[in-house]
Amino acid sequence: MKYFITAEITDGEIEYTYNFVLSCEKKDLDEKLHNYFKDFFGEETKFEAGYYSTFMRKLGITKKEEISDEDFKILKKYITEI
């Protein structure tokens, strides 16, 4: 299954939106998200009601939506796949 993920990231005074696709089984989605953003932010990231690191970064996942292969082909040029 493929999931379209939208993450709202705050890094100090900078805020941005990050869109990407994860390919995994539904039961593995939260763990895969956790591991990805732990790598993204660094080892100090905590996985709680959001994601936080020691560098004042904050992450909120605002969308975890399953998408079809057809939709993925349309979105592919606009997103990052991991």
Secondary structure as a PSIPRED ss2 file (coil, helix, strand):
# PSIPRED VFORMAT (PSIPRED V4.0)

   1 M C   1.000  0.000  0.000
   2 K E   0.000  0.000  1.000
   3 Y E   0.000  0.000  1.000
   4 F E   0.000  0.000  1.000
   5 I E   0.000  0.000  1.000
   6 T E   0.000  0.000  1.000
   7 A E   0.000  0.000  1.000
   8 E E   0.000  0.000  1.000
   9 I E   0.000  0.000  1.000
  10 T E   0.000  0.000  1.000
  11 D E   0.000  0.000  1.000
  12 G C   1.000  0.000  0.000
  13 E C   1.000  0.000  0.000
  14 I E   0.000  0.000  1.000
  15 E E   0.000  0.000  1.000
  16 Y E   0.000  0.000  1.000
  17 T E   0.000  0.000  1.000
  18 Y E   0.000  0.000  1.000
  19 N E   0.000  0.000  1.000
  20 F E   0.000  0.000  1.000
  21 V E   0.000  0.000  1.000
  22 L E   0.000  0.000  1.000
  23 S E   0.000  0.000  1.000
  24 C C   1.000  0.000  0.000
  25 E C   1.000  0.000  0.000
  26 K H   0.000  1.000  0.000
  27 K H   0.000  1.000  0.000
  28 D H   0.000  1.000  0.000
  29 L H   0.000  1.000  0.000
  30 D H   0.000  1.000  0.000
  31 E H   0.000  1.000  0.000
  32 K H   0.000  1.000  0.000
  33 L H   0.000  1.000  0.000
  34 H H   0.000  1.000  0.000
  35 N H   0.000  1.000  0.000
  36 Y H   0.000  1.000  0.000
  37 F H   0.000  1.000  0.000
  38 K H   0.000  1.000  0.000
  39 D H   0.000  1.000  0.000
  40 F H   0.000  1.000  0.000
  41 F H   0.000  1.000  0.000
  42 G C   1.000  0.000  0.000
  43 E C   1.000  0.000  0.000
  44 E C   1.000  0.000  0.000
  45 T C   1.000  0.000  0.000
  46 K E   0.000  0.000  1.000
  47 F E   0.000  0.000  1.000
  48 E C   1.000  0.000  0.000
  49 A C   1.000  0.000  0.000
  50 G C   1.000  0.000  0.000
  51 Y E   0.000  0.000  1.000
  52 Y E   0.000  0.000  1.000
  53 S C   1.000  0.000  0.000
  54 T C   1.000  0.000  0.000
  55 F C   1.000  0.000  0.000
  56 M C   1.000  0.000  0.000
  57 R E   0.000  0.000  1.000
  58 K E   0.000  0.000  1.000
  59 L E   0.000  0.000  1.000
  60 G E   0.000  0.000  1.000
  61 I E   0.000  0.000  1.000
  62 T E   0.000  0.000  1.000
  63 K E   0.000  0.000  1.000
  64 K E   0.000  0.000  1.000
  65 E E   0.000  0.000  1.000
  66 E E   0.000  0.000  1.000
  67 I E   0.000  0.000  1.000
  68 S C   1.000  0.000  0.000
  69 D H   0.000  1.000  0.000
  70 E H   0.000  1.000  0.000
  71 D H   0.000  1.000  0.000
  72 F H   0.000  1.000  0.000
  73 K H   0.000  1.000  0.000
  74 I H   0.000  1.000  0.000
  75 L H   0.000  1.000  0.000
  76 K H   0.000  1.000  0.000
  77 K H   0.000  1.000  0.000
  78 Y H   0.000  1.000  0.000
  79 I C   1.000  0.000  0.000
  80 T E   0.000  0.000  1.000
  81 E E   0.000  0.000  1.000
  82 I C   1.000  0.000  0.000
